[in-house]
Amino acid sequence: MADESCGPTPAPSEPVKPGSRMVQCVKFGREMPGLDRIPWKGELGKRFTKSVSKDAWKLWIEHSKM
């Protein structure tokens, strides 16, 4: 699978600002602010960071408390 860009990436010396990275959210089906950090190590964490929005992640966290 080819490495697809998730939008413009800042220069290595420029820090990533929280909420500045947009992703195509798999839950809501539209472009939304992405997660600020990788939730898990490994390939699964990278996949979540590329395709899950902050709002979808919040819903998951609340659901997992049940």
C-alpha positions, 0 to 999 in steps of 0.5 A: 500500500502506498504511503498517503499524505494526510494533508500538509506536513509541517517542516521538521523544525516546526512543532505540530499545533494541537487541532491543526491536522485534519483527517477524513474521519471514518466515523463521520465521513468528513474532514475533521481535526485529527488526534493530537497524539498516537493512542497506541504504539504500532501500526494500529495507532498509526492507522487511528491517527490517520483516520479517526477524528478527535470527536470520534475518539471522544465518543469511543472513550465514553462508550468504552466506560460502559 
